[in-house]
Amino acid sequence: MEPQTPQAEPVPAHPPLEALAVQPLLNRDYESRPAAFYERLRAEYGPVAPVDVLGVPAWLVIGYTQTLDILRDHRGNWSRRVGTWRAYREGSVPADWPMLPVVESDNCGFRDGADSTRLRGAWSEGLRPFQDRSRPEAKSLELAVRRYADELLTVISESGGRSGSADLSAQYARPLPLMVIGRLLGSEADEGDELILDLWRVTDAGPDAQEASARLIARVADLCAARAASPADDLPSFMLAAVPDLTAEELTGEMAMMTGLVGDVTGTLICNTITEVLIGETGARDSLSAGMIQEAINRAAAANPPMANLAFRWAKADVRLGRFQIAAGDPVMVSPAAAHQDPAFAAGGAPDSIYSSRAHLAWSAGPHACLGRDLATTIATIAVERLFERFSGLRLAVPADRLVWRSSPLMRGLRSLPVTYELAGDPPEPRPAPAAEEAAEQEAPDEGGQASLVRRVLRMMRLSQS
């Protein structure tokens, strides 16, 4: 049976989306017990449900088969261009709708056809040196990620003794990919510090996030212009080499998207994997115990995908989904998190098995599938491996049901991950007080000619939150 079929019926069997009673997507269950929320939606509506997304009505697709079919889009029924959105064309989308900057971003994620193919081609070639493990750039990046991870863990455990406590979100999972972004962009050390700090402010969604976002875009634009004039061995240079007619605006937009995806999605993937291993209910712990780190990450991504819902797409024509007719121009969000709870997917394997089919949709699928999944998986693999090698006794510091999750229509990540730990080896030597530490670093730079990037970034992050 076809999961979706274009309809010629002039009149739907129900009111239009704008007239339906919609359930708010952001609610207590969605944040703390998403499985219960999706189960309730599925019981009431079937594979697609009308929801309110921060004041805008939309269809949330929660069936696995329907989600996969929309992502693959073999029939060309769906557009990622915001101009396809009927309410947007009519001017009825609130000007202060929080997700408007996302859908108006005009990067490759919100283009169709040849435009999307051209930009994705630049991405594919630009990422190749960092994802092909036989290339020197990939080898160098992996060494850097391992060095960043080890130094972050050293800083965490410097309080002295063989045990302690930490917030593995703020002190480990989030700063690690932010430093990788600086390396991918090829930013200079001092400029890279400020770029990383603004990335932190943006992903932290604090009071200065808007100003930080403006500075971030300006820095990325300057860097892209510099690379167009003088290429280097970095991501924007490789993308320009692959598609020389990329405009400065296009390259800046793509790099701005990259900072969000690598910074937030990869950091959330690391944090969610650690959480699933510590809770131990999804097979991630068994996979890790068996030495299958990538399988543990795969299990965590299936149980708790970093992007619970994927950003909007819009119907080009009337399409029947489940018992609803999606009108041309209606906004649709597909939900990998909900699709993974669908018995059509969840019944595919026992939760305690250390093997899985990798049929999850955490990386999307079809023409907009994530091109950087290998890079994100490599970063997460190194992060998880180094953490559990150096911390032998790692436990949640609060009950699992008291972990606090971020409120986001797209991301599923923790606000903090409090843990207690025991070291597998000897504790590091205690560091001097912050003022003395800063002076010592200025006098004794590391092998790269600069004071430790990890310590500088963590120190700035502490100052930004004080």
C-alpha positions as CSV (number, residue, x, y, z in Angstrom):
1,M,0.0,0.0,0.0
2,E,1.3,3.4,-0.9
3,P,2.0,5.5,2.1
4,Q,1.0,8.7,0.4
5,T,-1.0,9.3,-2.8
6,P,-1.7,12.6,-4.6
7,Q,-5.4,13.4,-4.4
8,A,-7.7,15.0,-7.0
9,E,-10.5,15.4,-4.4
10,P,-11.5,19.1,-4.4
11,V,-12.9,19.0,-0.9
12,P,-11.1,17.4,2.1
13,A,-13.0,15.3,4.6
14,H,-11.9,17.6,7.4
15,P,-11.4,21.3,7.9
16,P,-8.2,22.9,6.7
17,L,-5.1,22.8,8.9
18,E,-5.7,26.4,10.1
19,A,-9.2,25.5,11.4
20,L,-8.2,22.3,13.2
21,A,-7.7,22.1,16.9
22,V,-4.0,21.6,17.2
23,Q,-1.9,20.2,20.1
24,P,1.1,22.3,21.2
25,L,4.3,20.5,20.2
26,L,6.2,21.9,23.1
27,N,4.8,20.5,26.3
28,R,5.9,18.8,29.5
29,D,5.6,15.3,28.1
30,Y,7.4,16.2,24.8
31,E,10.4,17.5,26.8
32,S,10.5,14.9,29.6
33,R,8.6,11.8,28.3
34,P,8.5,12.1,24.5
35,A,7.6,8.5,23.9
36,A,4.4,9.0,25.9
37,F,3.6,12.1,23.9
38,Y,4.2,10.4,20.5
39,E,2.1,7.4,21.6
40,R,-0.8,9.7,22.6
41,L,-0.6,11.4,19.2
42,R,-0.4,8.1,17.3
43,A,-3.4,6.7,19.2
44,E,-5.5,9.8,18.5
45,Y,-4.5,10.7,14.9
46,G,-2.5,7.9,13.3
47,P,0.8,8.6,11.4
48,V,0.3,12.3,11.1
49,A,-1.0,14.8,13.6
50,P,-1.9,18.5,13.6
51,V,0.3,20.4,16.1
52,D,1.2,24.0,17.1
53,V,4.8,24.9,16.6
54,L,5.5,28.1,18.6
55,G,2.3,29.6,17.4
56,V,2.2,28.2,13.9
57,P,0.0,25.2,12.9
58,A,1.8,22.4,11.1
59,W,1.5,18.7,10.4
60,L,3.8,16.4,12.4
61,V,4.5,13.1,10.6
62,I,5.2,10.4,13.2
63,G,4.8,7.2,11.2
64,Y,8.1,5.5,10.2
65,T,6.9,4.5,6.7
66,Q,5.4,7.9,6.0
67,T,8.5,9.8,7.3
68,L,10.8,7.7,5.2
69,D,8.6,8.2,2.1
70,I,8.6,11.9,2.5
71,L,12.3,12.1,3.1
72,R,13.0,10.1,0.0
73,D,10.4,12.0,-2.0
74,H,10.5,9.8,-5.1
75,R,7.4,11.5,-6.5
76,G,8.6,15.1,-6.0
77,N,5.6,16.0,-3.8
78,W,7.6,18.1,-1.3
79,S,9.5,21.4,-1.5
80,R,12.1,22.8,1.0
81,R,11.7,26.3,-0.4
82,V,10.0,28.7,2.0
83,G,8.2,30.4,-0.9
84,T,6.1,27.2,-1.3
85,W,4.5,27.9,2.1
86,R,1.0,29.3,1.5
87,A,0.8,31.2,4.8
88,Y,4.3,32.7,4.2
89,R,3.3,33.9,0.7
90,E,0.1,35.4,2.2
91,G,2.0,37.2,4.9
92,S,0.2,35.5,7.8
93,V,3.4,34.1,9.5
94,P,4.2,36.3,12.5
95,A,7.3,38.4,11.8
96,D,8.6,37.4,15.3
97,W,8.1,33.7,14.8
98,P,11.2,32.1,16.4
99,M,11.8,29.7,13.5
100,L,11.5,32.2,10.8
101,P,15.3,32.8,10.5
102,V,15.8,29.0,10.1
103,V,13.3,28.6,7.2
104,E,14.5,31.9,5.5
105,S,18.2,30.9,5.7
106,D,18.4,29.9,2.0
107,N,21.2,27.4,2.5
108,C,21.2,24.0,0.7
109,G,18.8,22.6,3.3
110,F,16.1,25.0,2.0
111,R,16.6,24.7,-1.7
112,D,15.3,22.2,-4.3
113,G,16.4,20.6,-7.5
114,A,19.5,21.8,-9.3
115,D,20.2,24.5,-6.7
116,S,20.3,22.0,-3.9
117,T,22.3,19.5,-6.0
118,R,25.0,22.2,-6.8
119,L,25.4,23.2,-3.2
120,R,25.4,19.6,-2.0
121,G,28.1,18.8,-4.5
122,A,30.3,21.5,-3.0
123,W,29.6,20.0,0.4
124,S,30.4,16.4,-0.7
125,E,33.8,17.4,-2.2
126,G,34.6,19.9,0.6
127,L,34.0,17.3,3.3
128,R,35.8,14.5,1.5
129,P,39.3,15.3,2.8
130,F,38.0,15.3,6.4
131,Q,35.9,12.1,6.0
132,D,38.2,10.0,3.9
133,R,40.4,8.5,6.6
134,S,43.2,7.8,4.1
135,R,43.6,11.6,3.6
136,P,46.1,13.6,5.6
137,E,43.5,16.2,6.5
138,A,41.3,13.5,8.1
139,K,44.2,12.0,10.0
140,S,45.2,15.4,11.3
141,L,41.6,16.2,12.3
142,E,41.2,12.9,14.2
143,L,44.5,13.6,16.1
144,A,43.2,17.1,17.0
145,V,39.9,15.8,18.2
146,R,41.6,13.2,20.4
147,R,43.9,15.9,21.8
148,Y,40.9,18.2,22.5
149,A,39.0,15.4,24.2
150,D,41.9,14.4,26.3
151,E,42.7,17.9,27.5
152,L,39.0,18.6,28.3
153,L,39.0,15.4,30.4
154,T,42.2,16.5,32.1
155,V,40.7,19.9,32.9
156,I,37.6,18.2,34.4
157,S,39.7,16.0,36.6
158,E,42.2,18.6,37.9
159,S,40.4,19.2,41.1
160,G,42.5,16.5,42.7
161,G,41.8,13.0,43.8
162,R,40.6,9.9,42.0
163,S,36.9,10.9,42.0
164,G,34.8,14.0,41.4
165,S,31.8,15.4,39.7
166,A,31.3,17.2,36.4
167,D,28.7,18.5,33.9
168,L,29.6,16.5,30.8
169,S,27.4,18.7,28.6
170,A,29.0,22.1,29.4
171,Q,32.5,20.8,30.1
172,Y,32.9,18.2,27.4
173,A,30.2,17.3,24.8
174,R,29.5,20.9,23.8
175,P,32.9,22.6,23.7
176,L,34.6,19.7,21.8
177,P,32.8,20.1,18.5
178,L,33.0,23.9,18.7
179,M,36.8,23.6,18.6
180,V,36.5,21.3,15.7
181,I,34.5,24.0,13.8
182,G,37.4,26.4,14.3
183,R,39.7,23.9,12.7
184,L,37.4,23.1,9.8
185,L,37.1,26.8,9.1
186,G,40.9,27.3,9.3
187,S,40.4,30.4,11.5
188,E,43.5,31.9,13.2
189,A,44.0,31.1,16.8
190,D,43.0,34.4,18.4
191,E,40.1,34.9,16.0
192,G,39.1,31.2,16.5
193,D,38.7,31.7,20.2
194,E,36.2,34.5,19.7
195,L,34.4,32.6,17.0
196,I,34.1,29.5,19.3
197,L,32.9,31.7,22.2
198,D,30.2,33.3,20.0
199,L,29.2,29.8,18.8
200,W,28.7,28.9,22.5
201,R,26.6,32.0,23.1
202,V,24.4,31.2,20.1
203,T,23.9,27.5,21.0
204,D,23.3,28.4,24.6
205,A,20.4,30.7,23.5
206,G,21.2,33.2,26.2
207,P,20.3,36.9,26.4
208,D,23.2,37.8,24.1
209,A,22.6,35.1,21.5
210,Q,21.2,37.6,18.8
211,E,24.3,39.8,19.0
212,A,26.6,36.8,19.0
213,S,24.8,35.4,15.9
214,A,25.4,38.7,14.1
215,R,29.1,38.7,15.0
216,L,29.4,35.0,14.0
217,I,27.9,35.7,10.6
218,A,30.2,38.6,10.1
219,R,33.3,36.6,11.1
220,V,32.3,33.7,8.8
221,A,31.7,36.2,6.0
222,D,35.1,37.7,6.4
223,L,36.7,34.3,6.6
224,C,35.0,33.1,3.4
225,A,36.1,36.3,1.6
226,A,39.7,35.6,2.7
227,R,39.5,32.0,1.5
228,A,38.2,33.1,-1.9
229,A,41.3,35.4,-2.2
230,S,43.8,33.0,-0.7
231,P,42.7,29.3,-0.4
232,A,44.0,27.1,2.3
233,D,43.5,23.5,3.5
234,D,40.2,24.0,5.1
235,L,36.5,23.4,4.4
236,P,35.5,26.6,2.7
237,S,38.6,26.5,0.4
238,F,37.8,22.9,-0.6
239,M,34.2,23.8,-1.3
240,L,35.3,26.7,-3.5
241,A,37.7,24.5,-5.4
242,A,34.9,22.0,-6.1
243,V,32.3,24.6,-7.2
244,P,34.3,27.8,-8.2
245,D,31.1,29.8,-8.9
246,L,29.9,29.7,-5.3
247,T,29.1,33.3,-4.4
248,A,30.4,34.8,-1.2
249,E,26.8,34.9,0.1
250,E,26.2,31.3,-0.7
251,L,29.5,30.1,1.0
252,T,28.8,32.3,4.1
253,G,25.3,30.8,4.4
254,E,26.6,27.2,4.1
255,M,29.4,27.8,6.6
256,A,26.9,29.4,9.0
257,M,24.7,26.3,8.7
258,M,27.7,24.1,9.3
259,T,28.6,25.9,12.6
260,G,25.1,25.1,13.9
261,L,25.0,21.6,12.7
262,V,28.4,20.5,13.8
263,G,28.3,22.6,17.0
264,D,24.9,21.6,18.2
265,V,24.0,18.3,16.5
266,T,27.4,16.7,17.1
267,G,27.6,18.0,20.7
268,T,24.1,16.7,21.4
269,L,24.9,13.3,19.8
270,I,27.9,12.9,22.1
271,C,25.8,13.9,25.2
272,N,22.9,11.7,24.2
273,T,25.2,8.7,23.6
274,I,26.8,9.1,27.1
275,T,23.3,9.4,28.6
276,E,22.0,6.3,26.9
277,V,25.1,4.3,28.0
278,L,24.7,5.4,31.6
279,I,20.9,4.7,31.7
280,G,21.5,1.4,30.0
281,E,18.0,0.6,28.6
282,T,18.5,0.8,24.8
283,G,21.4,-1.5,24.1
284,A,24.0,1.3,23.9
285,R,25.7,0.1,27.1
286,D,25.9,-3.5,25.9
287,S,27.3,-2.3,22.6
288,L,30.0,-0.2,24.3
289,S,30.9,-3.1,26.6
290,A,31.4,-5.3,23.6
291,G,33.8,-2.7,22.1
292,M,31.3,-1.6,19.5
293,I,31.5,2.2,20.0
294,Q,29.9,3.2,16.7
295,E,27.1,0.7,17.4
296,A,26.6,2.4,20.8
297,I,26.3,5.7,19.0
298,N,23.9,4.2,16.5
299,R,21.8,2.8,19.3
300,A,21.7,6.2,21.0
301,A,20.8,8.0,17.7
302,A,17.9,5.6,17.2
303,A,16.6,5.9,20.8
304,N,17.2,9.7,21.1
305,P,18.1,11.4,17.8
306,P,19.8,14.8,18.3
307,M,17.3,16.4,15.9
308,A,14.0,15.0,17.1
309,N,12.2,16.8,14.3
310,L,13.5,17.9,11.0
311,A,12.8,21.5,9.8
312,F,9.9,22.2,7.6
313,R,9.0,21.2,4.1
314,W,5.9,22.1,2.2
315,A,3.4,20.1,0.0
316,K,3.5,21.1,-3.7
317,A,0.0,19.7,-4.2
318,D,-2.7,18.1,-2.1
319,V,-1.4,14.9,-0.7
320,R,-3.2,12.3,1.5
321,L,-1.3,11.1,4.6
322,G,-3.0,8.7,6.9
323,R,-6.6,10.0,7.4
324,F,-5.7,13.6,6.6
325,Q,-5.4,15.6,3.4
326,I,-2.3,17.8,3.4
327,A,-3.2,20.9,1.3
328,A,-0.8,22.4,-1.2
329,G,1.4,24.8,0.7
330,D,0.8,23.3,4.2
331,P,3.9,23.0,6.4
332,V,5.1,19.6,7.4
333,M,7.6,18.5,10.0
334,V,8.9,14.9,9.9
335,S,9.8,13.4,13.3
336,P,12.6,10.8,13.4
337,A,12.2,10.6,17.1
338,A,8.5,9.7,16.8
339,A,9.1,7.4,13.8
340,H,11.6,5.4,15.8
341,Q,8.8,4.8,18.4
342,D,6.5,3.5,15.6
343,P,6.0,-0.3,16.0
344,A,6.9,-0.5,12.3
345,F,10.5,0.4,13.3
346,A,10.7,-0.4,17.0
347,A,9.7,-4.0,16.5
348,G,12.6,-4.6,14.2
349,G,15.0,-5.8,17.0
350,A,15.1,-6.5,20.7
351,P,16.2,-3.5,22.8
352,D,18.9,-5.5,24.6
353,S,20.5,-6.7,21.4
354,I,24.0,-5.3,20.7
355,Y,23.2,-5.4,17.0
356,S,20.8,-3.2,15.0
357,S,19.8,-2.6,11.4
358,R,21.0,1.1,11.2
359,A,17.6,1.8,9.6
360,H,17.1,4.8,11.9
361,L,16.4,8.3,10.4
362,A,18.6,10.4,12.7
363,W,20.6,11.5,9.7
364,S,17.6,12.0,7.5
365,A,17.4,10.2,4.2
366,G,16.9,10.9,0.5
367,P,18.0,14.1,-1.3
368,H,18.6,16.0,1.9
369,A,20.4,13.2,3.9
370,C,23.2,14.5,6.0
371,L,26.5,14.6,4.1
372,G,28.5,15.0,7.3
373,R,27.4,12.0,9.2
374,D,30.8,10.3,8.9
375,L,32.5,13.3,10.3
376,A,30.0,13.7,13.2
377,T,30.2,10.0,13.9
378,T,34.0,10.1,14.0
379,I,34.0,13.1,16.5
380,A,31.4,11.3,18.7
381,T,33.3,8.0,18.5
382,I,36.5,9.6,19.7
383,A,34.7,11.6,22.4
384,V,32.9,8.5,23.8
385,E,36.0,6.3,23.6
386,R,38.3,8.7,25.4
387,L,35.7,9.4,28.1
388,F,35.1,5.8,29.0
389,E,38.8,4.9,28.8
390,R,39.8,7.6,31.2
391,F,36.8,7.5,33.6
392,S,36.2,4.0,34.8
393,G,33.4,4.7,37.2
394,L,30.9,7.1,35.6
395,R,27.4,7.5,37.0
396,L,24.5,9.9,36.7
397,A,24.5,12.4,39.6
398,V,20.7,12.6,39.5
399,P,18.0,10.0,38.7
400,A,17.4,9.7,35.0
401,D,13.9,11.1,35.2
402,R,15.3,14.3,36.8
403,L,17.6,15.2,33.9
404,V,16.5,18.5,32.4
405,W,16.0,18.6,28.6
406,R,16.1,21.7,26.4
407,S,12.8,23.1,25.1
408,S,13.2,23.1,21.3
409,P,10.9,22.1,18.4
410,L,13.9,20.6,16.6
411,M,16.7,19.5,19.0
412,R,16.5,16.9,21.7
413,G,19.4,17.5,24.1
414,L,20.1,18.0,27.7
415,R,20.6,21.3,29.4
416,S,23.2,19.6,31.6
417,L,24.5,16.1,32.2
418,P,25.6,16.0,35.8
419,V,27.8,12.9,36.6
420,T,30.2,11.5,39.2
421,Y,33.3,9.8,38.1
422,E,36.3,7.7,39.2
423,L,39.5,7.9,37.2
424,A,41.0,4.9,35.5
425,G,44.5,6.2,36.0
426,D,46.4,8.6,38.3
427,P,44.8,12.0,38.7
428,P,46.6,14.9,36.8
429,E,48.7,17.4,38.7
430,P,46.6,20.2,40.1
431,R,46.6,23.4,38.1
432,P,47.5,26.8,39.5
433,A,44.8,29.3,40.3
434,P,43.2,31.0,37.2
435,A,45.3,34.2,37.4
436,A,48.5,32.3,37.8
437,E,47.4,29.8,35.1
438,E,46.9,32.6,32.6
439,A,50.3,34.1,33.3
440,A,51.9,30.7,33.0
441,E,50.3,30.0,29.7
442,Q,51.4,33.3,28.3
443,E,55.0,32.4,29.3
444,A,54.9,28.8,28.2
445,P,52.9,28.4,25.0
446,D,52.1,24.9,23.7
447,E,53.7,23.1,20.7
448,G,51.5,25.1,18.3
449,G,52.9,28.4,19.5
450,Q,49.7,29.4,21.4
451,A,48.4,28.8,24.9
452,S,46.2,25.7,25.2
453,L,43.0,26.3,23.1
454,V,41.0,24.1,25.4
455,R,41.9,26.1,28.5
456,R,41.4,29.4,26.8
457,V,38.0,28.5,25.5
458,L,36.9,27.0,28.8
459,R,38.1,30.0,30.7
460,M,36.2,32.4,28.3
461,M,33.1,30.2,28.7
462,R,33.3,30.5,32.5
463,L,33.7,34.2,32.2
464,S,30.7,34.5,29.8
465,Q,28.5,32.8,32.3
466,S,29.7,34.6,35.4
